[in-house]
Amino acid sequence: MNTKNVTAGTTSAARPFEWFRSLGPKGKRAFFAAFGGYGLDSFDYQTLPFGLAAITAYFGISSGEAGLLSTTTLVVSAIGGVGAGVLADRIGRVRTLQLTIALYTVFTVLCGFAPNFETLLVFRGLQGLGFGGEWAVGAALVAEYCSARYRGRTVAFVQSAWAVGWGLLVIVYTVLFSVLDDAVAWRVLFWVGVLPALLVLWVRRRVADAEHVTERRLETLKTKSRGALAGIFRSGLLRTTLFAALLATGVQGGYYTLFTWMPQYLKTARGLSVVGTGAYFALLIPGAFIGYVCGGYLTDLLGRKRTFLLFSVLSAALIVLFVQLPYGANGLMLLISFPLGFSTSAIFSGFGAYLAELYPTEVRATGQGFTYNFGRAVGAAFPAVVGFMGAGGAIALGAVGYAIAALALLGLPETRGRELAGIGS
């Protein structure tokens, strides 16, 4: 054995951003495309939760109808996610990524022009088509450029873009709602969602699918053995698909319950101003970003399943604690917001790598798109239920979601270190 080479390899692996260097020029561009797409996806998605109180007052709708806006977005996003996954396995990751970003951009802007609640509901639902598809396609694109050694942390950094987009939206929200009347500010918030259009132009010119994936896709098309939705339900993958969908349901049910209603909960149940609400998110969002990144490293160190289990337990406990604190204990709520953001975000870090490793190349994007977005669709019922129950202690219902996620792990394998495979591998 050449000890010099072993030492050099160990030193290289220990460098903090060796995962990024290992991607190569094309992989780095793919990373930035997926990171930017998901960050702006987050920005456009969060326009509704932050504008929800103003929208509710403007259209004179009930809390149940307000919850329906969120639920419709998530349900339609599931359809978009499944469709985008199938499309990505047929026409390629990058072309599908462009379509999803364009979709959520157009309909986010149109939401700002909605003359009534019904029109807003339709536009927000159609926005979900792009919102649901972008993550699965971007995650597959980056995962296919990664080595098995770094896949968990690399795709987790893509996931961390959600916190970046979220943080940017909080800044825009705070400024707009401080200087404009609420009746106008919520519309402007949606109009600012035009920003992702610039990313589409860059992706079109600079980003390409991994060559080995393109070759496999073209071979599959020639033999007419196309990756399709039915492929993820064949005998060898049925169990994986069912339990992966259940895992995604639990995690997203818990997450969307909490963060759909958080801004309104802080404003109404806790009596906080726009600036006061922003203070909570000033700790929550950095916690989320650090959680995404640390969660990625932990999936590579501890394994995918152990990391999911760890953060399922922590997230459930922190949600219950957060909403059960007595009125006036705002200082304690502020302290809890950082670990809450950390744990509820860190659990997402493993999804991109884990789902990519569970499926072969020909149906990888389809599998990721279906399981992740099936979970989003079913999990979407959680915010609606809270909307009809009231956004106080009922948010703790989200803790049930994390219990479901923990149970789903019993039916799934550990994939840390697994190379991405083709059918029959």
Residue pairs with C-beta under 8 A, 6 or more apart in sequence:
12 18
13 149
15 21
18 150
19 146
19 150
19 153
19 154
19 157
20 28
20 31
20 154
20 157
22 146
22 147
22 150
23 30
23 31
23 145
23 146
23 154
24 145
26 145
26 207
26 208
26 210
27 142
27 145
27 146
27 210
29 206
29 207
29 208
30 94
30 141
30 142
30 145
30 207
30 208
30 210
31 142
31 145
31 154
31 157
31 158
33 94
33 97
33 138
33 141
33 199
33 202
33 203
33 206
33 207
34 97
34 138
34 139
34 141
34 142
34 158
34 161
35 157
35 158
35 161
36 161
36 199
36 202
37 97
37 100
37 101
37 134
37 138
37 161
37 196
37 199
37 203
38 134
38 135
38 138
38 158
38 159
38 161
38 162
38 165
39 161
39 162
39 164
39 165
39 168
40 101
40 105
40 165
40 195
40 196
40 199
41 101
41 104
41 130
41 131
41 134
41 135
41 162
41 165
41 196
42 161
42 162
42 163
42 164
42 165
42 166
42 169
43 165
43 166
43 168
43 169
43 193
43 195
43 196
44 104
44 105
44 108
44 127
44 131
44 165
44 193
44 196
45 73
45 104
45 131
46 165
46 166
46 169
46 170
47 108
47 111
47 169
47 189
47 190
47 192
47 193
48 55
48 69
48 70
48 73
48 111
48 124
49 70
49 259
49 260
49 261
49 262
49 263
49 264
50 169
50 170
50 173
50 189
50 263
51 173
51 185
51 186
51 189
51 190
52 66
52 69
52 70
52 260
52 263
52 264
53 182
53 263
53 264
53 267
53 268
54 177
54 182
54 183
54 185
54 186
55 61
55 66
55 69
55 120
55 186
56 63
56 66
56 264
57 182
58 182
58 183
58 186
59 116
59 117
59 120
61 117
63 387
63 388
63 390
63 391
64 384
64 387
64 388
65 117
65 387
66 264
66 387
67 260
67 261
67 383
67 384
67 385
67 386
67 387
67 388
68 121
68 384
68 387
69 120
69 121
69 124
70 256
70 260
70 380
70 383
70 384
70 387
71 380
71 381
71 383
71 384
71 387
72 121
72 124
72 125
72 128
73 124
73 125
73 127
73 128
73 131
73 380
74 128
74 252
74 256
74 376
74 377
74 379
74 380
74 383
75 125
75 128
75 377
75 380
76 125
76 126
76 128
76 129
76 132
77 128
77 129
77 131
77 132
77 133
77 373
77 376
77 377
78 132
78 373
78 374
78 376
78 377
78 380
79 128
79 129
79 132
79 373
79 377
80 100
80 103
80 128
80 129
80 130
80 131
80 132
80 133
80 373
81 132
81 133
81 135
81 136
81 369
81 370
81 372
81 373
81 376
82 132
82 229
82 366
82 369
82 370
82 373
82 374
83 129
83 133
83 369
84 96
84 99
84 100
84 132
84 133
84 134
84 136
84 137
84 365
84 369
85 133
85 136
85 137
85 140
85 365
85 366
85 367
85 368
85 369
85 370
85 373
86 227
86 228
86 229
86 365
86 366
86 369
87 96
87 99
87 133
88 96
88 97
88 136
88 137
88 140
88 365
88 366
88 369
89 217
89 226
89 227
89 228
89 362
89 363
89 364
89 365
89 366
90 217
90 221
90 226
90 227
92 209
92 214
92 217
93 137
93 138
93 140
93 141
93 144
93 209
93 213
93 365
94 141
94 203
94 207
94 208
94 209
96 133
96 137
96 365
97 134
97 137
97 138
97 141
97 203
97 207
98 200
98 203
98 204
99 130
99 133
100 129
100 130
100 131
100 133
100 134
100 137
101 130
101 134
101 196
101 199
101 200
101 203
102 130
102 196
102 197
102 200
103 126
103 127
103 129
103 130
103 133
104 127
104 128
104 129
104 130
104 131
104 134
104 196
105 130
105 193
105 194
105 195
105 196
105 197
105 200
106 130
107 123
107 124
107 126
107 127
107 129
107 130
108 127
108 190
108 193
108 194
109 190
109 191
109 193
109 194
110 123
111 120
111 123
111 124
111 127
111 190
111 193
112 186
112 187
112 188
112 189
112 190
112 191
112 193
113 187
114 120
114 123
132 373
132 376
133 369
135 372
136 365
136 368
136 369
136 372
136 373
137 365
137 369
138 158
139 155
139 158
139 159
139 351
139 352
139 355
139 356
139 368
140 356
140 364
140 365
140 368
141 207
141 209
141 210
142 154
142 155
142 158
142 352
143 151
143 154
143 155
143 352
143 353
143 356
143 364
143 420
144 209
144 210
144 212
144 213
144 356
144 361
144 364
144 420
145 210
146 154
146 155
146 353
148 417
148 418
148 419
148 420
149 300
149 417
150 300
151 300
151 353
151 356
151 357
152 296
152 297
152 298
152 299
152 300
152 304
152 349
152 350
152 353
152 416
153 293
153 296
153 297
153 299
153 300
154 296
154 353
155 296
155 349
155 352
155 353
155 356
156 292
156 293
156 295
156 296
156 297
156 299
156 349
156 350
156 352
156 353
157 292
157 293
157 296
158 352
159 292
159 295
159 296
159 345
159 348
159 349
159 351
159 352
160 289
160 292
160 293
160 296
160 345
160 349
162 288
162 292
162 345
162 348
163 285
163 286
163 288
163 289
163 291
163 292
163 341
163 345
164 289
166 281
166 285
166 288
167 281
167 285
167 286
167 289
169 189
170 278
170 281
170 282
170 285
172 189
172 192
173 189
173 274
173 278
174 274
174 275
174 278
176 185
176 188
176 189
177 185
177 274
178 274
178 275
180 188
208 214
209 217
213 361
216 361
216 362
216 422
217 227
217 361
217 362
220 226
220 227
220 362
225 362
226 362
227 362
227 363
227 364
227 365
227 366
228 363
228 366
229 366
229 370
231 237
231 362
231 363
231 366
232 241
232 359
232 363
232 366
232 367
232 370
232 371
233 241
237 359
237 363
237 367
239 411
240 358
240 359
240 367
240 412
240 413
241 367
241 370
241 371
242 411
243 408
243 409
243 410
243 411
243 412
244 354
244 355
244 358
244 367
244 371
244 408
244 412
245 370
245 371
245 374
245 375
246 375
246 404
246 405
246 407
246 408
246 411
247 308
247 371
247 375
247 405
247 408
247 409
247 412
248 351
248 371
248 372
248 373
248 374
248 375
248 376
248 379
249 374
249 375
249 378
249 379
249 401
249 404
249 405
249 408
250 312
250 375
250 379
250 401
250 402
250 403
250 404
250 405
250 406
250 407
250 408
251 308
251 312
251 347
251 348
251 351
251 375
251 379
251 401
251 402
251 405
252 375
252 376
252 379
252 401
253 375
253 378
253 379
253 381
253 382
253 398
253 400
253 401
253 404
254 315
254 316
254 319
254 344
254 379
254 382
254 398
254 399
254 400
254 401
254 402
254 405
255 344
255 348
255 379
255 398
255 401
256 376
256 379
256 380
256 382
256 383
256 398
257 379
257 382
257 383
257 386
257 395
257 397
257 398
257 401
258 319
258 344
258 395
258 398
259 344
260 383
260 386
261 383
261 386
261 387
261 391
261 395
262 280
262 395
263 277
264 391
265 323
265 391
265 392
265 395
266 272
266 276
266 277
266 280
267 273
267 274
267 277
268 391
269 391
269 392
270 327
270 330
270 333
272 280
272 330
276 330
279 334
280 333
280 334
280 337
281 337
283 334
283 337
283 338
283 341
284 337
284 338
284 340
284 341
285 341
286 338
286 341
287 337
287 338
287 339
287 340
287 341
287 342
287 345
288 341
288 342
288 344
288 345
289 345
290 342
291 341
291 342
291 343
291 344
291 345
291 346
291 349
292 345
292 346
292 348
292 349
293 349
294 342
294 346
294 349
295 307
295 311
295 345
295 346
295 347
295 348
295 349
295 350
296 349
296 350
296 353
298 307
298 310
298 346
298 349
299 307
299 349
299 350
299 353
299 354
299 416
300 416
302 310
303 414
303 416
304 350
304 353
304 354
304 357
304 414
304 415
304 416
305 409
305 412
305 414
307 346
307 347
307 349
307 350
308 347
308 350
308 354
308 405
308 406
308 409
309 406
309 409
311 343
311 344
311 346
311 347
312 347
312 402
312 403
312 405
312 406
313 402
313 406
314 339
314 343
315 340
315 343
315 344
315 347
315 399
315 402
316 399
316 402
316 403
317 399
318 336
318 339
318 340
318 343
318 344
319 340
319 344
319 395
319 396
319 398
319 399
319 402
320 396
320 399
321 336
322 333
322 336
322 337
322 340
322 395
323 392
323 393
323 395
323 396
324 393
324 396
325 332
325 333
325 336
347 402
347 405
351 372
352 368
353 415
354 415
355 367
355 368
355 371
355 372
356 364
356 368
356 420
357 415
357 418
357 420
358 367
358 412
358 413
358 415
359 366
359 367
359 368
360 421
360 422
360 423
360 424
360 425
361 420
361 421
361 422
361 423
362 422
362 423
363 423
364 420
379 401
382 397
382 398
382 401
385 394
385 397
386 394
386 395
386 397
389 397
